[in-house]
Amino acid sequence: MLTLIPLLLIGGCGRKNPVEEISPAKSNVKVVDVATDESMLSWPTWRGPKRDGVVPDQPLLTQWSDEKNVLWRTDVPGRGHSSPIIVADSIYLATAIADSQKQQVLAFDRATGKPIWTTDVHTGGFPSERAVHYKATHANGTLACDGVRLYTAFLNSDAIIASALDLDGNILWQREIGKFVSKFGYAPSPVLYKSLVIFAADNMGGGYLAAVDGESGEIAWRVARGNISSYSSPTVANVGGRDQLLISGCDVVASYDPATGEKLWSTPGTAEATCGTVIAAPDRIYASGGYPDKETACFSADGEKIWSVRTKVYEPSLVLNDDRLFAVSDDGVAYCWDADTGDVVWRERLGGKFSASPIVCNDLVYVSNLSGETFVFKNENDAFKLISTNRLGDDAYASPAVADSQMFMRVGVGKGTKRQEQLVCLESETP
């Protein structure tokens, strides 16, 4: 997840790249259902199997430290806010090596943490230091996997370049999906829909959504989004009985047909710039922002705004547990709302600053701050209940992944030039 603090734009403000829209009729790319082996896709995308931070119920530890309940830890080269994904017996991450300007995809053995392979996706082509926020990295987006291919996109050579790799790390195809004028860097993660991989690229030079055929890399459709820099990942959910591609940012919450890119609806809300990913229930949609406006809101399946509160949740995404909506703001305040009405059930200051997004498992919310503390709490009889506070490393920008009662976290250890990123597997002694 990209970390954002409003800064003076230093350069590039005048450059515009008109977006050439591509329709399915023009591309002639067919969208088809894809058979997947769900058993191997434990945590295959950003925010998990349903892209909403909800972990399938399973025993999961609630207490750990640098010494306690660590099954293994392994060094991760470079820097990245890319969260881990879990596919069969492997863990995959994206990272970037600043000195040599390498953007890489890494694979690790899930049982031992040992590196399996490293693929250089790009060498050179990094944006200038002025075009990337000082807290950000050149590998912010989380990978997506359909069980056959890994998909990622990087900002490189002033464009967003999508890539597909097989599970052995071989690059299958690469495709420039559009130009990109960077204000703070590139953050979104791809989302899968049937045979398509969908990427968002809101930027001040000319933003767009683009869908690419997963097998061939051909662009199936591309639609313009305006000239505003925003950072949210798209998501796909079935809401109101139809599949919807949902995204916040650019002063609206918008819905598109994921098969064609046709806009279904667009409702003013949240903020100009957002980072969090929209979440959905069968008949409701929830989104938050942002900069410069402050709003967390609920929408109907057709985009009607049902309720709204003036609460800013910029970088971390929301998470829904039954009829309670949870959030942790960037400045460390946890919120619980009635998901139907928007009424505040409770608010509690946790402490610290937050970029990572929460997950929920067995009615427990897990979320890490930028000091490496992970808070585990729950809503009990409509009151906040802290279960534990656990430190691991010295910082945590990425969000956790969970499978088979194990939790995988990407953390930073040390400070400054001595900082080293690590991938850590946590497991209860008595799962």
C-alpha positions in Angstrom: 0.0 0.0 0.0 1.3 3.4 -0.9 1.9 5.9 1.9 0.8 9.4 1.1 1.3 12.7 2.8 0.2 15.8 0.8 3.3 17.5 -0.7 3.9 20.3 -3.1 4.0 18.8 -6.6 7.5 19.5 -7.9 7.3 18.6 -11.6 5.3 17.0 -14.4 2.1 19.0 -13.7 1.7 20.1 -17.3 2.2 16.8 -19.1 -1.0 15.2 -20.4 -1.5 11.8 -22.1 -4.9 11.5 -23.7 -6.3 8.1 -23.1 -7.1 6.1 -26.1 -10.2 4.1 -25.1 -10.5 0.6 -26.3 -13.9 -1.2 -26.5 -14.4 -5.0 -26.5 -15.6 -4.7 -30.1 -12.4 -3.0 -31.1 -10.1 -5.4 -29.3 -12.1 -8.6 -30.2 -10.8 -10.2 -26.9 -13.3 -12.7 -25.6 -14.1 -12.9 -21.9 -14.6 -16.5 -20.8 -14.9 -18.3 -17.5 -11.7 -19.8 -16.2 -11.5 -23.0 -14.2 -9.4 -22.6 -11.1 -8.2 -25.0 -8.4 -9.6 -23.2 -5.3 -7.7 -25.6 -3.1 -4.3 -24.0 -4.1 -5.5 -20.4 -4.0 -5.4 -19.8 -0.2 -4.7 -16.1 -0.4 -4.2 -15.3 -4.1 -4.7 -11.6 -4.3 -4.7 -8.3 -2.4 -6.9 -8.7 0.7 -7.4 -12.4 0.3 -9.7 -14.8 -1.5 -12.7 -12.5 -1.7 -10.6 -9.3 -1.9 -12.2 -7.9 1.3 -9.8 -8.7 4.2 -12.1 -11.5 5.5 -10.2 -14.6 6.5 -12.2 -17.9 6.2 -12.8 -19.1 9.8 -9.8 -21.1 11.1 -7.8 -21.3 14.3 -5.4 -18.3 14.3 -2.9 -17.2 16.9 -3.5 -13.9 18.8 -0.2 -13.5 20.5 3.4 -13.4 19.1 6.7 -11.5 19.2 10.1 -11.6 17.6 10.8 -14.7 19.7 7.4 -16.3 20.2 5.4 -18.3 17.7 7.8 -17.5 14.8 8.0 -20.6 12.6 10.5 -19.1 10.3 11.8 -15.7 9.0 13.7 -14.9 5.8 15.3 -11.8 4.4 13.6 -10.0 1.5 15.9 -7.9 -0.7 15.1 -4.3 -1.4 11.9 -2.5 -0.4 8.3 -3.0 -1.2 4.9 -2.5 0.2 3.6 -5.5 -1.8 1.8 -7.8 0.6 2.4 -11.6 0.4 0.1 -13.9 -1.5 -0.2 -17.6 -0.9 -0.6 -20.1 -3.7 -0.2 -23.8 -3.0 3.2 -24.3 -1.3 4.7 -20.9 -2.2 4.6 -17.3 -1.0 5.0 -14.6 -3.7 6.0 -10.9 -3.3 7.1 -8.0 -5.4 10.1 -5.9 -4.4 12.4 -3.2 -5.8 16.2 -2.7 -5.6 16.8 1.1 -5.7 20.5 1.1 -6.4 20.4 -1.2 -9.4 16.8 -0.1 -10.4 15.4 -3.6 -10.5 11.7 -4.5 -10.0 11.4 -8.1 -9.0 9.0 -10.9 -8.2 10.1 -13.3 -5.5 9.0 -16.8 -4.6 9.6 -18.5 -1.2 8.9 -22.0 0.1 5.9 -21.8 2.4 7.1 -24.5 4.7 10.7 -23.2 5.3 10.8 -19.6 4.0 13.8 -20.5 1.8 13.9 -18.5 -1.5 12.9 -20.5 -4.5 13.4 -18.0 -7.4 13.9 -14.3 -8.2 12.8 -12.8 -11.5 13.9 -9.4 -12.7 10.8 -8.0 -14.3 12.4 -4.6 -15.1 15.9 -3.2 -14.9 16.2 0.6 -15.2 13.3 2.9 -16.0 12.6 4.1 -12.4 10.9 7.5 -12.0 12.8 10.3 -10.5 13.0 10.6 -6.8 10.9 13.7 -7.0 8.0 11.7 -8.5 7.8 9.2 -5.7 6.8 9.9 -2.1 9.7 9.4 0.3 7.8 6.7 2.2 6.7 4.9 -0.9 8.6 2.2 -2.9 8.8 1.1 -6.5 6.9 -2.1 -5.7 3.7 -1.1 -3.9 1.2 -3.4 -5.6 0.3 -6.9 -4.4 0.5 -9.7 -7.0 -2.6 -11.7 -8.2 -2.6 -15.3 -9.2 -5.2 -17.5 -11.0 -3.4 -20.7 -10.2 -1.6 -20.7 -13.5 0.0 -17.3 -13.9 1.2 -14.5 -11.6 0.2 -10.9 -12.6 1.7 -7.6 -11.5 2.2 -4.1 -12.8 5.0 -1.6 -12.1 5.5 2.1 -12.9 8.4 2.0 -15.3 9.6 4.3 -18.1 6.7 6.7 -17.4 4.2 4.0 -18.1 2.3 1.2 -16.3 3.6 -2.1 -17.6 1.7 -5.2 -16.8 3.5 -8.6 -16.7 2.5 -12.2 -16.4 4.8 -14.9 -15.0 4.4 -18.6 -14.7 4.8 -20.2 -11.3 8.4 -21.0 -12.0 9.2 -17.3 -12.5 9.4 -17.2 -16.3 8.0 -14.0 -17.9 5.2 -15.0 -20.2 4.2 -11.6 -21.5 4.6 -7.9 -20.8 2.3 -5.1 -21.9 2.3 -1.3 -21.6 -1.3 -0.6 -20.6 -0.9 3.2 -20.6 1.3 6.2 -19.8 1.5 7.5 -16.2 2.5 10.9 -14.9 3.5 10.3 -11.3 2.8 12.6 -8.4 3.6 10.2 -5.5 4.2 6.8 -7.3 2.0 3.9 -8.3 0.1 1.8 -5.8 -2.9 -0.3 -7.1 -2.9 -4.1 -7.2 -4.5 -6.0 -10.1 -7.9 -7.8 -9.7 -9.0 -10.9 -11.6 -12.3 -11.3 -13.4 -12.9 -14.5 -15.4 -10.2 -14.5 -18.1 -9.3 -10.8 -17.5 -6.7 -9.0 -15.3 -7.9 -5.5 -14.5 -5.6 -2.6 -13.6 -6.3 0.9 -12.3 -4.0 3.8 -13.1 -5.5 7.1 -11.9 -2.9 9.9 -12.6 -2.8 13.6 -13.4 -1.6 13.0 -16.9 -4.7 10.9 -17.9 -6.1 8.1 -15.7 -7.7 4.9 -16.9 -8.9 1.4 -16.1 -7.6 -1.3 -18.3 -8.5 -5.0 -18.6 -6.0 -7.4 -20.1 -6.5 -11.0 -21.3 -4.6 -13.1 -18.8 -3.3 -15.7 -21.3 -2.2 -13.4 -24.2 -1.6 -10.0 -22.6 -3.9 -8.3 -25.2 -5.8 -5.3 -23.9 -9.5 -6.2 -23.9 -10.8 -2.8 -22.9 -9.6 0.5 -21.6 -11.7 3.5 -20.3 -10.6 7.0 -19.3 -10.9 8.2 -15.7 -9.8 11.9 -15.9 -6.7 13.8 -14.9 -6.5 13.2 -11.1 -3.9 11.3 -9.1 -5.5 8.6 -6.9 -4.2 5.3 -5.5 -6.9 2.8 -4.8 -7.0 -0.7 -6.1 -10.1 -1.8 -7.9 -12.2 -4.7 -6.7 -14.9 -7.0 -8.2 -18.0 -8.0 -6.2 -21.4 -9.3 -6.9 -23.7 -6.6 -5.6 -27.4 -6.3 -6.2 -27.3 -9.5 -8.3 -24.7 -8.4 -10.8 -20.9 -8.3 -11.0 -19.5 -4.9 -10.5 -16.0 -3.5 -10.8 -15.8 -0.9 -8.0 -13.2 1.8 -7.3 -13.1 5.0 -5.3 -11.1 8.2 -6.0 -11.3 11.2 -8.4 -14.1 12.5 -6.1 -16.5 9.6 -6.9 -17.2 6.1 -6.1 -17.8 4.4 -9.5 -19.0 1.0 -10.8 -18.2 -0.5 -14.2 -19.1 -3.7 -15.9 -15.9 -5.8 -15.4 -16.4 -7.6 -18.7 -16.7 -4.5 -20.9 -15.5 -1.5 -19.0 -19.0 0.2 -19.4 -19.7 2.6 -16.6 -22.8 1.4 -14.6 -22.9 4.4 -12.2 -20.9 7.0 -10.5 -21.7 8.8 -7.3 -19.9 11.8 -5.8 -18.2 10.9 -2.6 -15.1 10.1 -0.4 -12.3 12.3 -1.9 -10.1 13.4 -4.8 -7.4 11.0 -3.7 -8.1 7.7 -2.0 -5.9 4.6 -1.2 -8.3 2.1 0.4 -10.1 -0.6 -1.6 -13.9 -0.6 -1.8 -15.6 -3.5 0.0 -19.1 -4.8 -0.6 -21.9 -6.9 0.9 -24.6 -8.5 -1.2 -26.6 -5.2 -1.4 -24.2 -2.6 0.0 -20.9 -0.9 -0.9 -18.5 0.8 1.5 -15.8 3.3 0.7 -13.6 5.8 2.4 -11.1 8.6 1.7 -9.0 10.6 1.6 -7.4 13.8 0.6 -8.4 16.6 0.8 -11.9 15.6 1.8 -12.9 13.3 4.7 -15.7 10.8 4.2 -16.6 7.2 4.9 -19.8 6.2 3.2 -22.2 3.4 2.3 -23.9 3.1 -1.1 -26.7 0.9 -2.5 -26.0 -1.6 -5.3 -27.1 1.1 -7.7 -24.9 3.8 -6.2 -27.3 5.7 -4.1 -25.6 7.1 -1.0 -27.3 5.5 2.1 -25.2 7.1 4.8 -22.1 9.2 5.2 -19.9 10.2 8.1 -17.1 12.8 8.2 -14.4 10.4 9.1 -11.1 10.1 7.2 -9.7 6.7 6.6 -7.1 7.3 3.9 -4.6 4.5 3.5 -6.0 1.5 5.4 -9.0 -0.2 3.8 -12.3 -1.0 5.6 -13.3 -4.5 6.7 -16.8 -5.8 7.3 -17.8 -8.4 9.9 -21.5 -9.3 9.8 -23.4 -6.1 10.6 -20.4 -4.2 11.9 -18.0 -2.1 9.8 -14.5 -1.6 11.1 -11.7 0.8 10.2 -8.5 2.1 11.6 -7.6 5.6 10.6 -4.1 6.7 9.5 -3.6 8.4 12.9 -4.4 5.3 14.9 -8.1 5.5 15.8 -10.2 2.3 15.5 -13.8 2.7 14.5 -16.8 0.4 14.7 -20.0 1.5 12.8 -23.4 -0.1 12.4 -23.0 -1.2 8.8 -26.7 -0.5 8.1 -27.0 3.0 9.6 -23.5 4.4 9.9 -24.1 5.0 13.7 -20.8 4.9 15.6 -20.9 1.9 17.9 -17.5 2.8 19.4 -14.2 4.5 18.7 -10.9 3.8 20.4 -7.4 5.2 20.0 -4.9 2.4 19.4 -1.7 4.6 19.0 0.8 5.0 16.2 0.4 5.6 12.5 -1.1 3.1 10.1 -0.8 2.2 6.4 -1.6 -1.5 6.4 -5.1 -2.7 6.0 -7.0 -4.8 8.7 -8.1 -8.4 8.3 -10.8 -10.1 10.3 -10.9 -13.8 11.4 -13.2 -15.4 14.0 -14.7 -12.0 14.8 -11.2 -10.7 15.6 -9.7 -7.7 13.8 -5.9 -7.7 13.2 -4.1 -4.5 12.1 -0.4 -3.4 12.1 0.9 0.1 12.7 4.1 1.7 11.2 6.0 0.8 14.4 5.6 -2.9 13.9 2.8 -3.4 16.5 -0.1 -5.5 15.5 -3.3 -5.0 17.5 -5.9 -7.7 17.8 -9.3 -6.6 19.0 -13.0 -7.3 18.7 -16.4 -5.9 19.1 -17.9 -7.5 22.2 -21.4 -6.5 23.2 -20.9 -3.3 21.2 -17.8 -2.3 23.1 -14.2 -2.3 22.1 -12.2 -5.3 23.6 -8.4 -5.4 23.1 -7.2 -9.0 22.9 -3.5 -8.4 22.4 -0.7 -6.1 21.2 2.2 -7.8 19.4 5.4 -6.4 18.2 7.3 -7.9 15.2 10.2 -6.0 13.7 10.4 -2.2 13.6 7.8 -1.3 11.0 5.0 -2.9 8.9 3.6 -1.3 5.8 2.3 -4.4 4.1 -0.9 -6.3 5.2 -0.9 -9.9 6.4 -1.9 -13.1 4.5 -3.4 -16.1 6.2 -3.8 -19.8 5.3 -4.1 -23.0 7.3 -3.8 -21.2 10.7 -0.5 -19.6 9.6 -0.1 -15.8 9.2 2.6 -14.3 6.9 3.8 -10.8 7.4 6.3 -8.6 5.6 8.1 -6.3 8.1 11.1 -4.1 8.4 13.8 -4.7 10.9 16.3 -2.0 11.8 16.4 1.7 10.8 17.9 3.8 8.1 20.7 2.2 6.1 20.6 -0.9 8.4 16.9 -1.6 7.7 16.2 -5.1 6.3 12.9 -6.3 5.2 11.8 -9.8 6.2 9.0 -12.2 5.5 7.8 -14.0 8.6 5.6 -17.0 9.2 3.7 -17.0 12.4 2.0 -20.1 13.8 0.5 -21.0 17.1 2.3 -23.6 19.2 -1.1 -25.3 19.6 -3.0 -24.6 16.4 
